[in-house]
Amino acid sequence: MKASVIVLFFSSLFGLNVSVYRHHFLVDEALTFQEAQQRCIQAFDYLSTVRSKDLQGLSSNPLIQGKSFWIGVQRDSAGKWIWSEGGEAMITFWANGEPDGDKCGGVSTSTLTLYARPCDIHLKFYCMKVYELIVVHQRSTWEEAFEYCRQNYIDLAIINSEDIMEEAKINSTVADTDEVWTGLRFLAGHWFWVNGAGFSYNVWSSDGEIQCPAMNQRCGVFDRTQGVCKPTDCERRLNFLCVKKKYED
């Protein structure tokens, strides 16, 4: 029976490539590792690449309803463990005595550790979409930057997690301006991200959100010298951060 419930869970950024971040999706269907791999490639990017600190959140998803789930790691013909998206997997969360002779990686929901499992067993699995932030080296107003990102990529940068903030800090070092536009805007009495993302993560300085900015301070920049977001005049001409997909369709 086909089950098509897919849940967006969270994003992560880590050492495999420090200039990307990943959104993980649980596919509510039990498949073999190879079948899961193909499903992820068709609908997303790859089976998920994860860190040890991701395991608690991934495992607590109530839709799993099992003892383990696939992530995107498997043993290649040379005996090395590799990620589905490429690159050797330097796993720090193997269970005791693992990996054994099996060739595909399944996470135990009870121990939050990785086991080598037979690739032909059926488990639910996490797929991911991989994104990155890029600096656009042209000086534009906020509106011009917004239109450019929407036309050429996905959107202006949405910095709604610690991981994406870290990526903004890394990538913005190459900007020509100390401040770069983000997808942060003040309208109708509140700040919001242009893609509708939640505002639970604090991007401001220790002073917190600017509750009622002046009329000429209603667009948000990322200040790369201070590592925080700030309000400023929407008509300033600055470089900007866009979100793009790492793996194009």
N, C-alpha and C positions, 0 to 999 in steps of 0.2 A: 504494500500500500504506500503510495507516494505521500510524503509529508513535506509541506512547503513552508512551514513557519521559519522565518529567518529573523534573528534578533541582533541588532546593533549593540555591541557591548561597550567597548572603550578603545582609546587610542594608546599606542606605545611607541617610544623612540628608544633605540638602543644601539649597541656597539657594532652590529653588522654593517650599518651605514648610518652615521650620525646625522645625515642631512635628510632623513625621511621619517615619517610617522605612519602608523598603521591603525586602521579601524578594523576590529575583529567582529565577525558575524557567526553566530551559531546556526548551523543548518540542522534542523530538527528531523533528521533522517539517518538511519544507520546504514552505512555502506562500507565496503572494503576500502583499504587505503588508496588503491589505484582509482577506484570509482570516485572516492571523495576528492582526490587530486583533480580528476577530470571535471567534476562538478564545479570546483572552485575556479578552475581556469575558464570555464564557460561563463560563469555568472559573476565572478569577482576578479581577483588576480591570481592568488595561490592559496594553498593551505597555509595556516598562520605560522609565522615566526614569532616566538614568544620569549620572554624573560622569566626568571624565577619569581619576580615580584608580581607578574601578571597572573600567576596560577590560582591564587585565592579567588580573584574576581571571576575568572573564567570557569572555575570549578563550581562556584556557588550558583550558577545559572540553573533555576529549577527545571528548565526544559530538558536538561541532560538525562536525568532519571536513570542513571547507570553508574557503573563503577569507574569508567574511563572514557576518554574521547581522543580522537586523532588530532595531532598538530602536524605541521609540515616538516617533519624530520625523518630521514630514512638512511639506511646504510647503502653506500654505493658499491660497485663491483670491486673496488680496491679495499673495501672494509672501512672506509671513512664515513662518518655521519655528516650528512649535508642537509641544508635547508631546501625546501621545494623551490624557493625563488633563486637559489644559487648560493654558494659559499659554504665553507666548512662550519659545522655546528659545534661550537665549544660549549657543551652542555655542563652546567654546574648543578643541575637538579636531578641527576640520576638517582633512582632508588638504590638501596644497599644491594650489592651483588650484580647490579646492572651496568652496562648492557650485556645480555646473554647472547645466544646465537640468532635470535630473531632479528628482523630487518626493518621494522617500522615502529615509529614512536607513538605511544599512547600515554596520556597523563592520567594518573590515578586521582580521582576526586577526593578520596579519603586521606591520602598521604601527601598530596600535592607534589608528587615526584614523577619522574619519567621512567617508563618501562619499555624495553624492546618487546614488541608484540608480533605475532604472525600477521602478515599483511593481508591475509584473506579473511580475517574475522570482521564482523560488522559492528562499527561504532559510529556514534554521532561525531561531528567534527566542526572545527572552526576554520572559516575562510577569512581572508583579509583583503582590504583595498589599501593600497600604499600611495601616499601623497608626499609632496615636498613643497617647501616654500622657496620661491626664487625672488631675487631682487631685480626689479626693472629699472634700468639706468636711464630714465628720462624724468624730467622734472614736470610734474603735472599737479593740477588741483585735485582735491579729493574726488570730485565727480568724474574728472577725466580718468583718474586712476581706476575708479570703480568700473567705468565703461570698458577700459582697456582689459582689465582682468577678466571681466565677463565675456568679452569677445574672443580673447586669445587663450584663456586658461579656464579656471573654474570660478574664482572669486578673489576679492581682496582677502588678505590673511585673517583667519579667525583664530585668535589665541585664547583658547578656552581650556587649556590644561597646562600643567607644569612641563610636560614633555614638549608641547608645541612652543611654549615660551622659550625653552632651551634651544629649540631649532631656530627660532627667530633671532636669538642672541648670536648663534653661530653664523647664520646666513647673512645677517645684516651688516656684518663687519666689512663687506665689500661695497657697501652703498657709498654714493658720493655725497650724501647728506647725512647729518648726525641723527635726524629723525626721518622715519619712513612711514608712509600711510599704511593703515590697517583697515579692516572692514568694520570699524567701530564708529558709530554715529549717534548723536543725540537728537531725538525728535519726540514730540508729543509728551514731553516731561520725563523721559528716561533714556538711558543709554542702551543700545542693543547692537548685536552683531548682524551684519547684513544678510546672513544666511538663516537667521532665526535661531541660532544656537543659544543655549542657555548661558546665563551670566553668573554662574556660581563660582567660577575661578577668578580670583582677584588679580587683575593685570595692572592695577594702579600702584602708586608708591604706598608707603606705610600710612599716609594720610587717608587712604581709601578713595572711594568713588567721589567724583565731583558732582554733587547733587543738582546744582542749578548753574551750569556754566553760562558765562556771558554769551551774547548772541554771536560774537565772532570767535567763539571757542568751542564749537560743537562738532568737530570731527576729531577722531582719535589717531594719534601717531604712536609708533613704538620708538622710544628714545634709546638708541643703541649704546650711548655713553653711560646711561644709568640703568638700563635693563628693565624699564617700566613703560607703561603706556601713559600718555598725557593728552589733555584736550588742547586743541589749537585751532587757528583760523582755517576754514575749509578752502580758502582761496590761495593759500601758500602753495608754492611749487616745489614738490619734493619727490625723491625716489619713492618707490612703494614695493610692498611685498604681495605677491600673488600666490595662490594655491594652485598647484598643478598635479595631475596624476603622474606617478613615476612610470607606470607601465601603460602605454597607450593601447587602446582597443585595436 
